[in-house]
Amino acid sequence: YVKRKEYENLDINNVNALVDKEVLFHNKTFSIAAFSVPKQNDVNDPYYSTIYAANFWIAGIDQNGTKKGYSPLYFESFELPFFTGDAGPLMDSNSYEKYSYEWDRVWKVSQTDIDYHIANYTTGGYQAIEVIENWPAHGDTSKGQAFNLAPFVDVDLDGVYNPMNGDYPKIKGQQAVYFIKNDERIVHNYTPSPLGIEIHGMAYAYDCSNDSAINNTIFLDYKVYNRSAEDYHDVYMGFWADMDIGNSSDDYIGCDISRGAFYGYNGDGNDEDANGISGYDIYPAAQSVVFLKGPKKDNDGMDNPLTTNIPIALSEDGIPYAGLGVGYGDSIIDNEYLGMEHFMYYNIGAQINGNGDPNNANDFYNYLTGKWTNGNQMIWGGDGNPLGTGTGSPAKYIFPGITDPLFWGTNGVPQTPSVWDEASIGNTPGDRRGVGSTGPFTFSAGTSTEMTLAFVFGRDYNAPNDNLAPVVVMQERIDSIRSYFLNDFQSVCGGILASVSDIQENENRLQVYPNPFNEQVTVFHELKQQSAQLKVFNLFGEVVVNQMVTQTNTIVDLSQQAKGIYFIQIIDGSNKIIGKIIKQ
């Protein structure tokens, strides 16, 4: 008997992040922050943390004009008895269980686990580890669950997950934690009008000590299914975070518009210890949430531009900074994916002039769309509130600092003063919450949408008592991470960080057999053009095969290569397909 865990720690690199299906990066048992960077390697090491809690939000409008959404915050005792949990796929209501042994859990698996399984599943007496054996690949259709759930590599191509036939979980990174939840099982005062959605999350990381950007970052993919019979419009997805940079009482929050990120940082040059958490002392830290890729933009028959000409970007629904979307200005029509479209923050406690803790669907929707809870649009300057000290034009992002030289956040209208952050307006550092969001988009019944985030940490050990120095380090690392993502970076430490939106489906179309293999493999690929380029990479990113594909079946000879893991890449026009093979 192996206990199935309600949460697991993603801890393969310099980050130790607790992943719980109900609330991320938060230890519910002790009510403490659980996103630790650098992670403790010894019980006597200081325990640092940058995020107290975080969660996924989504809200939209149905055909009757009703706002619906899923927007949990914490999981706290004050929510009981109203909160009954949200784990598992959508199913017939009479099949839900308050404490479901099967679904009230997460699944943690490493590439090492998978490689061992691939190498040994044919060995007599072999028993797969619990997480591989019970990978949630399929639901119980007799209970109204969808048949296909978590992604897997279907070695025998029969469409059914069977690890003893060689099938295994399909993960990203070298370590991953997977979870499934929905918004109908939940009974929660924050979600009075469920959308009928199923949310699949995969948090993953790479162990790469020789790359500080990769080694201080974790990633999070969301895939959201609209299992309802309703079409929703003006839908926004977002990510809410309670940033606690060490000592939670002396923080600032801001956003980097050009990089598509929001972040927390220390409000002064010395981060003292507080509440059982070590402060970062005279070398403060900065923690970001980066929108690498949002949902697909609604088709409009255009290649929406990437241009610094703001009037053209506005009139043709483009973007001025590469960090605000994917697929813009690449000469391909209707392949654009949204980036971070809004960033809001709010103060703890009762609402004053629309600023405060959200309480209902309207409050959450307003925050996701760059408005205060009373519906007033955020404006530039001061506290961003027209009923407070805001004085400028309508704005989409609060506290962007100097990251928006083109004034994209105010539709190209220059503002005075041109720098807007918490320090410049004289805010007292404190405890901050923020939500970045992406949208709007249409979410039709029976479809799915995706969002990929990166959590990038920064700290400068060469700049004592400088609270902005870690922000610069963080920004440099964000630039590296985004470049890797856009160029389908293959880590020298193992694993591929890819931006291809349908990589899982593409991998299924790239059929390679036998796998594992001894000398040669046959690659099956239906060509979209007359020819395609095929490359094989080893774990060090070196190209060991480079040839053209001109037919459906192609034999690839790897007899001269060492045993181990290889990656096959096919570029067929605008399509890039990646698969993994193992030589034994």
N, C-alpha and C positions, 0 to 999 in steps of 0.2 A: 504494500500500500504506500503510495506517494501522495502526500498532501498537495492539493492544488492551491496555489497562492492567489490571494486577492490582489496582490501587488508584487512587483519585482523591481530590482534596481538595475538600471542601465549603467554599467560601470567599467566598460572595457578600456576607456581612455582616461583623460584627466578630469572627466566629469563623472559624478555619481548622482544620477537622477532617479528618484522614485517614480515609477509609472503605475498609477492606479486607474482603473477604468472610470471611476467617478470623479476624481479630482487629481490633477497632475502635480507632481513635485511637492507634495504635502504629506507629512506623516500624521495620519488621523489619530493614531494611538496616543501620541504625545503632543499633538497640535503644534508641531514645529515645521520650519522650512526644511525641504528635502531636495534641494538642487545645489549640490556641493561642488564648488570649483575653487582651488584644486581639491581633489578628493583626499580623504584621509588614507594614508598608507599604513598608519600605526595609530593605535588607540590614544597615544599621547600627542598626536598631531592636533593642531587647532581645527575646529569644525567650522568651516566657512559655508555660507549659502547666499545665493543671489535672488532666488524666487521662493516666496512663501507658499503660493498656490497659483494654479492656472487652469483654464478650461476653454473648451471650444464653444462658440456661439453660432447660431444661424437663425435667421428670421426672414419672413416673406409675407406676401399678401395673396390671399386666395381669390377666386373669381368673384366672390361676393364682397370683396373689399375688406375682409377681416384679416387683421395682422395675427400671424401665428409664429411661434418660435420655440427654440430649445436653447436655453441660456443659463445653465447652472453656474453657480459660483463655488462655494465651499461645500464640503459635507460636514456639517456640524450638528451637535446634539440639539440645538434649538430648532432644527428643521423637523425633527421627529415629533409626532408620529406621521407627519405628512409625507416624509420621504421614504419610499420603499425600494429604491434602487432602480437602475436603468440598464442592467447588464443583459447581454444577449441579443439575438436577432429579433425582429418583429415576428409575432406569431398570433395564433388565435388567443383571444383574451383569457379564455378559461384554461389555457396551458401555462400561463405565467405562474411562477412560484416566487414567493418573497425571498427565499434563500435557495436559489437553484444551484445545486452542486455542480451542474454542468457548465453554467454560464457566469456565475459570480467569481470570475477569475481573470487572470491574464496568462499569456503564453510567452515564455522567454526561451529563446533558442539562439545558439551561436553557429557560426560557420564551421567551427571545429566539430560541433555535435553533428552537423549535417554531413561533413566530409567523412566522419567515422561511420555514420549510417550507410553512406554510399559504398564505402569500402567493405562493409561487413554484413550487409543485409542478406547476402546469399550464404553466409556461414552457418553451419548447423548449430542450433541452440541459441542463435542470436535473438536478443530481445531489444526492441527499440526503446529509447528513453521515453518517459511518460509524455513529454511535450510533443515529441514526434508522433508517437502512437495516437495521441488524442488531439492532434492538430485540428482546429475547427473548419475543416475544408468544406463540410457539407452540413446542411440543416435537415431537420426531420419534416419532410413535406406533409406528413399526416397531421402535424400540429400547426400547419400554415407557415412554416419556415421556408425560406428560399433554399434550394438545393445547393447551389454554389455559393460559398461564403469566403473563407480565407484562401489566398492564392497558394498554389502548390505546383511543383514540377511533376508532370504526369509522364513518368518514364515509360510506361507500357502503353500510353496513348489510348486508354480505355475510358477516359472521362471520369473515373472514380478514384478517390484517394485511397490507396492501399500501400502503406509503408513497407509491407513485407514483399511487395512486388517492385520495390525500389523507389517508390514515390517519396517526396520529401517536401517540407515547407519551402516556399519561395520567399526569401527575405531580402532586404537591402542591408548593406553594411556587413560588419563582421559579428555583430550582436544585435538582436532585435527583441522587442517586446510588443506583442500583438494583443489587441482587445477589440471587443464588439459591444456596442450598446445601442439603445434606441430611445425614442422620446415618447413612446406610448406606455411602456411599463411603468415609467416614472410617475409618481404622484407627488407633486412638488409645487409649493406656492409660487415658484418662479416660472413655471411652465403650464399655464392654465389652458393653452390651446395648442396641442401637439400638431406637428406637421405630418406625422406618419413616416418618419425617416429612420434609417438604420445607419449607424456611424461605425466605420471600421477605422481603427487607428494602428499605425505601426511606428514606434519610436526606434531609432537605430543609430549606431555609432561605429566609428572606425578607430582601431588602435594604430596610431601612426605618430610615434614620438618625434620623428624627424620632420614633421610638418605641424607647426604650432597652430595653424588655423584649423586643420582637421582634428588635431588632438584636443582642442578646447571647444569643440562643437558637437552637439547632438542634433539629429534631424527627426522630423515628425511628419508623416504622411497621413492625411485624412482622405478616405473615400466614403462619400455619403450617397446613399441610395434613397430615392423617393419611392417608397413602396405603397404610397397612397394612390387614390384614383384622381387626385387633384393636381392641376397645373398651378404653379406659383409664379408670380412675377415680382419684379423689384426685390429680388432676394439678395441678402448680404450674408456672407460668412465672416467670422472674425475670431480673434483669439484674445481672451481676457487674461491679464496677469496682475497679481499682487506682488510687485517688485519689493524685495527686501534685500538691499545690498549690504550684507553683514548686519550692522546695526540698523534696524528698520526706521529709526526715528530721525535720521539725518540725510534723507535721500532727495534727489531730484529725478524728474522723468522728462523725456523728450523724444523726438523722432528725427530720423534722417530720411528726408523725402527722396533724395536722389538715389539712395540705396534701398529704399523700400523696407525700412526697419523702424521699430521703436525700441527704446532702451531705458534702463535705469542706471543712475550713477550717483556717487556720493556728493552731497551738497557742500562739502568742505574738504580740506586736505588731510584730515585725520579721521579714520573710521573706528571709533571706540567699540569695545565689547559691550554687548547688551542682551539681556533676556536669554542667557545660556548659549548664545551664538557669538562666535569670535568676530570682531570687526576686522577689517582688512588693514587696520593700523595706518601707518604713514604711506603705504602703497595701496591706495584705494583701487576699487574694481569697477567695471562697467559690464552690464549684461544686456544683450539685445535679443529681440524676436524678429527674425528676418522673413519676409514673405518672398520665398523663391519663386513660387508659382501659385496663382489662384485659379478659380474656375474658368472654363472657356468662355470667352466673350460671345455674346449673341451675334450670330451671323448678320452681316450688313452688306455683303457683296464687295467688300473693299479689302485692300491691304492697308490697314490703318497705320499711319506713319509714325516713325520715331524721328522727331525733328525738334530743334531748338526754336523754331519759328512758332511761338505760342498761338497766334491767330489760326495758323494752319492746323496745329495740333488740336485746338478746340473745335474748329469747324469740321475736321475729318476724323474726330474721335480718336486721336492718337495720344502719344505720350512724349514728353521732352527728355526724360531720363531713362536709360536702359534698365535701371533697377526697378522700374514701375510696371513691368510686364514682360511677356515672352512672345516672340513671333511678330512684333511690330516692325514694319519697314523692311521686311525680308523678301518682298515681291511675291509672297504667297497669300492668296485671298482666304480670309476667314480661318486663319490658324492662330489667332491671338488669344493669349491667356492673361487675365487681369492680374495686377499686382496690388500693393497696399493702396487703397483709395482714400482711406480716412484714418486719422488717429485722434482719439479722445482720451482725456483723463477725468477723474472725478475725485472729490474729497470724501473721506469716510464720514458716515453719519447721515442725519436727516437732510433732506434736500433744501437748499437755499438758492432761490433764483434758478432752479433747474439743475443745480450741481449737488450731487449726493448719491447715496446708495440707490440703485435701481430696484423697483418693487413690482413691476408688471410688464406685460408684453410691449406696451407702448414705450416704456422707459428703455427697455433693451433695444428696441428697434431704433429709437432716436439716437442712442449712443452709437449704434452700428453705422448710422448714416451721417455722423458728424454733427449731431444736434444735441442740445441739452434736453433733459427729460421733459421740460415744459414745451418742447417743440421749437424753441428758438434756435436759429442757426448760429454756430460758432462764428465769431468774428476775430479778426487779427488784433493782436496787442493785449496787454494787461492779462487778465484772467480768461480772455477769450469769450466773455459773456456780455451780451448787450445790456443786461441788467446789472452788470458789475463794472469792471474797469476796462473792458474791451472798447476800442475806439475806431477800428479800421474796417476794412471790407470783409464780406463773408469769406470764410476760410474753411478748408477741408482738413487741415492738420494743425494740431496745437503744439507749440514749443518746438519749431523746426530748427532753431538756431540759425546757422548760416548755410544750411543744406539745400536751400531753394533759391539760388541766385536769379532764376527766371520768374519767380513768384507764380509758379504753377498752382500752388495751393490757394491763391486768390485770383485765379483765372487771368493771370498775366498783369494784374493791376499792382504797380509798385506800392510799397507800404513804408511809412515812416513811424518809428525807426525801422531799419531794414533787418535788424537782428532781433529775434524774439525767442527768448528762453527764460527759464525760471530765475536764473541769476540776474539777468538784465532788468527784470521787473521787480526785483527785491523780495522774492518769495522766501519765506523761512523754510529751510529743509524739513522734511517730515516723511510720513508713511504714504506711499503713492500706489494707486491702481490705474491701469490703463487698458485700452482695448484698441487694437488695430483691426481694420476690416477691409474686405474686398467685395466688390459688386458695383452696380446691380447686374443681375443676370436672371434668365428665365430657367426655372427648374420644373421640367415637365414630368408628369406621372410616368413611372417606369424607367426613368433615366438615372444616371449617377453623375456626380461632380467630384472634383478633387482639390486638395490644397496641400502644398508642401512648405514647411517652415524649417528654419535653421535657428538654433539657439547658440549664438556666438558670444564668447566671453573675452574680456580684455583686462590686462593688468600690466603696468609698466614698472618693473623693478629698478629702473634707472632714473626714475623721476619721483623722489619722495615729496610728500605734501602737495601734490599736484592732482586735483580731482579730474582734470580734463585729459591728462596724459593717457589713462586707460581707455578713454573714448577713442583716441587716435589709434591705439593698438587694435581695439575692437573694429574700427572702420577698415583698417588695412586687412584684417582677417575676413571681414564680410566681403571685401573685393575679391579675395582669393576664393572663398567659398562660392560666390556667384559665378566667377569665371569657370571654376571646376564644373559646376552644375550645368552651365550653358554649353560646355564643350565635352560633355559626357566623360568627365575625368575618370581615368583609371588609376587608382591609388597604387603606389609602389608597395604599400603595406597590404594590399589585397582589397578587392571589392571595387565596384563601379558606382560613381555618383552621377546619375543620368537624369537629364531633363525630359526625355521622351515621355509624353503624357500617357501613352498606352503601352509602355514597355512590357507590362505583364501579358497583355494580349498578344503583342508582337512576338514575345518569347514563345508563346504557345504555337504561333504560326511557323516559327523557325524550329523545325523538327530535325534533330540530330541523333543518329543511331549507328552503332550501339553506343551507349553512354552509361557507365564507363566503357572505355575502349582500350585496345592494346597497340595497334599500329595505325589504322586508318578509321576515319569516320565518314559517313555519308550525310550530307547536308541537304535537306529538302526545303526548297523555298520557291514559292510561286512568284515569278518575276512580274513586276509592274512595268518595267521597261525592257529593252532588248538585252541589256546586260546590267550587272551590278558588281560592285567591288566587295570582295570577301577578304577580311583580315583575321588572323589569329594572334592574340596577345598572350604572353606569359604573365605571371604574377608581378613581374618587374616592369610591366608596361611595354616590353620589347615586342616588336612585330616579328613573328617567326614564320608566318605565311602571308603572302599578299598576292591574290590572283583574281581574275575576272570570272564571274558566274554568267553563263549563257544558257543554261538549261535548268530544269526543275531539280534534278538530282546531281549533286556535285560531290566527288570523292576528294577528301582532303587527307594528304599523307603527312602524318606526324611521327613516323617511325624513328626519325633521328632526334626527336625531342625527349627530354627527361620526363619521368613520371611526375604527375602533379596536376594542378588545375590550370585550365586555359579558358580564354574568352574568345568566342567567335562574334565578329561584327560584320553585318552586311549593310551596305549603303546602296539603296535602290531608289534612285531619284531623290525625293525629299524625305524618304523613309529610312530610318536607321533602326536596325534590329540587332539585339545583343543576346547571346546565349552563353551558357557555361558548360564546359565539358571536362571530363576527368580521365587522364591517362593512368592506367594501373599496370 
